[in-house]
Amino acid sequence: MALKNEIVAEARRLGFNLVGVTRPDPPPHVNVYEDWLDQGRHGEMSYLSTDRARARRADPSLILPQCKSILILGMDHTIPPPSEMMPGKDALKDYTLRGRIASYAWGEDYHNVIPLRLQELVTFIEARVGEPVPNRWYTDTGPILERELAQRAGLGWIGKNTCLINPAQGSFFLLAEFFLSIDLEPDPPFTSDRCGTCTRCLEACPTGCILPDRTIDASQCISYLTIELKGEIPRELRPQIDNWIFGCDICQQVCPWNQRFADTNGEKGLTGNNHFGYPELIDELSLSPQEFNRKFKGSPIKRAKRRGYLRNVAVVLGNLKRANAVPSLIKSLLDETEPLVRGHAAWALGQIGDDLAWEALKEAAVNEKDPYVVGEILAALGE
């Protein structure tokens, strides 16, 4: 017990405000995950459904055969300002030609920050034990059911929005998992469901992707559409994206547990600022490959790649329907090298639909060579 207390204290010193321990036993609800995969709810994320991924999620001990304990850690990231966490907020009205970025991406990429802290924790543990300790750690990168493990480690319950919710801190935190070959006393699981009759997250989700069994149809989720989906965004879902250009916070913003208890002081390194979270869309649409790489070096936004990010920016400009965005969209339609961006710029011009936009679409219909882009242009023209 003394060793566990020392590890917990060190983890907290390193910035993990949530710490719990569980065993590497098979998760009792792996069938929910299997059913989710079988229904194709994972979209194009095929890495989730490989034989290896399925086997390890069903039996965490396959990841580290010597594992006796799993240390589950949570670290706060940037929290949206209180004005954002209000149901019914009209983002389109309040932010004119600005887009919105999910708050976890306002600061440094957690894939860069958290592993350094975990390596420090390994060094600490091995110094206390006096010998090398076989281990394996992940932060949103391993084939494990991390929220179920976190619930078993006593860190919270899985809410109706599928996020892990801690009763004292809400859900604006990132998880990491530490498989260890040493025996630590497990914490009691969090067994109560404190969502009660609340359905705010389900009602607020623009695409209706949150399902009654506490899973998400990822193929309909704004976060998936703006980050994981690499091709075109289905036309019927583009209006629901509102002005989110990377990720989405809606189902967390409306959660009463976040409105009451979310800590507004995220861990240093993961914290960002409001300016970064609401970029000017015209500026973003003009980013060259070099400018994109320079601006988002060390940021989670690089995961979307430039073509995906500019695709998202074009969709949001189409949703905003502002005439002053037309010249920039025309430039993208006519000059952008990426067909994916040109196609979504065509859609956006069709949504705005003023004379200048129509003329540009007609010109592009004559000169465009890419079949996908031609299809988007003709659809925008109603042909």
N, C-alpha and C positions, 0 to 999 in steps of 0.2 A: 504493500500500500504506500510505503514511503516513496518508492521509486515512481509510482504513478503520480503522486502529488507533485514531485519534483518536475516530472515531464509536463504535467498540466500547467504548472507555474511558468515553465520556460516557454511553452507554446503561447501562453497569454502575453508574455514579455515580447514575443516575436510578432505580436499583432493579431493572433487568433483569439477572438473574443468568445467563440464557442468551441468547447472541447468535450468530447465524450469518447467512450470506449465500448466496443462490442466484440463479439466472437465471429470468426469466419464461417459461421454456419450457413447452409443454404437458405436463401430468403423464402419465406412462406408464400409470397405473392408473385413468384416468377411467372406463373401462368397468365397473369394480367399482361405482363410484358410480351409473352409469346402470342397471346391473342391479338395484342396491339400490332405486332409485326405481321401476323397472318392476315390482318385486315388492311395492310398497306398503309397504316397511319404514319409511317416513318418517311413517306415521300421518297425522295431520291437519295436518302442517307443510307445507302446499301451497306456501309460498314457496320451498321447496327445489327444486321441480320445474318452475318457470316456464322458459320458453324462455331468458329472460335469464340466470337462474341457471345453467342447464345450459351455455350458451355460454361464460360467463365461467369456470366451473370447468374447462372443457375447454381454454380458452386464456386464461391470466391476463393476457396483454398487452392484451386487450380492455378491461381495467379502467383502464389508463393506457398509451396507445399509445407515449408517450415512454419507458416504463419500460426500464431497462437492468439494474437490480438489485432484488432483494427482500430486505430486512433482516427476519429472523425473530427475535422477541424472546420470552423467557419470564420470568414473574414469579411467585415463590412466593406462595401464599396460606396461610391458617391450616392447620396440619396437625393431624389428630386426635391425642389423647394416645396414648402407646404401648399402653395397655390396650385401646384400641379396635381396634388393628390386629392382632388375634389371631383366627385362624380358629376358627370354632365358638362365638364369643361369643354368649351368650343375652341379647339386648338386652331382651326382654320382661321377663325376671326382674330384671334389674339396674336398670331405670329406672322401675318402677311406673307412675305416671301422667305421665311425661315423654315427649315426642316427641324425635325426632332431626332435625337439619337438616344438610344436606351442608356440609362444612367450608368450601368456598369462599364460602358465604353468611354466615359468622359475622361478617364485617366489612363495610366499605363496599362498595357495588356497584362492581365493577371497571370497569363501563362509565363510571363517574364518575372513577375514579382513573387508569386507564391512559391515556386520551386526553390528560389534562393533561400527563403525562410525554412522550407522543409529540409534543405541540406544542412542548414545550421542546426536544426533539431536533431538530425541524424548524428551530427558530431557531438552534440550534448549528450544524447542517449548512450552512445558508445563510450564516451568518457566516464559516464556514471557506472555503466556495466563493466567496463574494463576490458572489453574485447569487441571485435567487429560483430555487428548485429545484422543478419540478413534482413533485408527490407525491400519494399517496393511502394512507391507513392504515386498518386495521380491528383490532378486537379482538372476535372472535366475532360479527361483524356483516356480513361481506362474503361475496360469492358465490365463495369459494375453498376449495380442499381444503387447509386449513391444516396438518394433521398431515403430509400428504405433502410439502408445501413445507418443513416443519420438518425432516423426515427428510433431504430433499435438501440442507438447509443444515447438516447434521451434528449436529443437536441431540439425536438419539436415534432409536429405532426404534418402529414402531407395534406395540404389544403385542397379545396375544390378546384383551385386554379393550378394544381399540380406542383406548386412550390412548397418547399419545406418552410413552415412557419414556426418561429420561436415565440413563445408567449410574452417574453420580455423585450424582444427586439424586432419582431416582424420578420420579413423575408428578404430584405435587401442585403444579402450576403452571398459569398461564394464558398463552395465546399471543396475540401481536399481530404484525401483518404490516405492513411499511412498503415501499410501492412507490416507487422513486426513479428519477429520470431521469439519475442519475449512474452511472458505471461503477465498481463495486467488485469486487474479486477474489472469486469464489465460494469457499466452503469445500467440502471434499470431503464427499460424502454419507455418512451412517451406513448401512453396508451389512450389518452383521451382525445376526442375529436372536438376541437373548439370552434369549428366553423358554424356549428349549430344549423339554424335554418337560413342563414345568410346566403344569398345567391348573387351578390353584387358583381363578382368577377364574371360569372356566366352571362349576366345581363349586359355587362359593359363591353364584352369582347366583340369587336366590329365584324369579324368573320364567323362567329359562332363556332370556333374551333375547340372550345373547352367542352369536353364530353361528360355525361353524368357519372361515369365510373372513375373520375379523377385522372383521366388521361387526356391528351390533346391530339387532335388530328393535325399533325405537324404540317401536312401539305396545305392546310388552310391558315396556318398561323403567320402573323405578320413578321415575327422574328425569323421564321424559316424562309418566308418569301423574300425577305430583304438581305439575308445572309447566306443561308445554306443552298437555296435554289440558284443554280448557275445559269439557267437559260431564261427564257421569257416568262414574265409573270402573267398568269392567266388574266385575260382582259376583264372577266367578270369580278375578279378580286382586286383589281387596281384601285377602284374608288374607295374600298374599305381600308386601304393602307393609310388614308388620311394624309398626314404630313410626316410620317415616320420614314426616315431614310436609312436607318440602321437599327434593327431590333424594335422592341416595343415594351413599354412598362405598364400598360393599361390595367391588366389584371392584378398587378401589385399595387398600383396607385389607388385603386378603389377599395382595396382590402382594409377593413377597419383596424386590423392589427398593425398595419403600417401607418395608418393615419394617426394612431394613438401612440405607438411605441417605437417606430423606426428611428434609429440613432442617426442624427444628421451629421455626425462627425465620422466619416469613413476613414479607413486605415490609410495613413500616409503612403503614397505610392499608387494607391488605387483611386484616390480622390482627384476630381477634375474641377471644372468650373462651368457655370451656366452658359458662358459665351461659347464654349466648345460644344455644348449640348444642343445649341440652336443655331447652326451655321446658316449663312446667307446662301440661298440656293443658286443664284446667278453666278456667284463666285465659284461654287462647287462644280457647276456644270462645265466651267471652262478649264478645270484642272488638267494639265498635261500629265502624261505618265510620270515624268520626273517630279513635277509638283505634287502629285498624289503621293508618291513614295516618300518624298521629303516631309510632307505635312503629317502623314500618318505613320511615320517610322515609330515602332514601339507601341502602336495602338491596335486594339482589337479590330478596328475598321478595315485593316488590310486583309482580313479574312474574306471580305466580300469582293476583293480585287477592284481595280479601277472601273472596269466595264460594269460590274454589278452595282457598284456604288453610284455611278452616273446614271445607270438604268433607273435606280431608285429615285434619284433626284429628278429625273425627267417625269416619272410617274407623279411625284408630289406636285410638281409645277402644273401638271395637267389637272390634278385635283383642286389646286388653288384657283385655277381659271383666271389668272391675272394677265391682262393684255401686255403689261410691261415685261413679261417673261418671253413674249413671242420672238423678239430678235435673237435672243440667246438660244432658244429652241430651234429656230431656223438654222442658225450656224451649226448646231449639232447635227441636224438632219442632213445638211448639205456637205459638211466638212469633216465630221467625226469619222475616224477610221474603223471603229468598232460597230459592226452591224447591230449588235444588241442595243447599243445606245441610240443609234439612228432610228431603229424601229420604235422604241419607247418615246423618243422625241416626236415621232410622227403621231403617235397616239395622243400625246399631250397637246399637240397643236390642234388635233381634231376636237379635243375637249374644250379648248378655248374658243376656237371656231370663229375668229374675226376675219375680216377680208384679207389681211396680211398673211394670216395662217393658212387660209384656203389657197391663196396664190402660191405659197411656198410648197404646199403639198402637191398641187397640180404640176409644178415644175419638177419636183422630185419624182413624181410618178413617171415622167418621161425619161429621166436620166438615171434613176436608180437601177443597179444591176443585180443586187442581192435579192433572191426570191422571198426570203423572210421579210425583209424590209419593204419590198413591194406590196406584200400582203398586208402589212400594217398600214401603209399609206392608203391603199384602196379601202381598207376597213374604216380608216379615219375619214375618208371622203364619202363614206356610205355606199361604196360600189361593191 
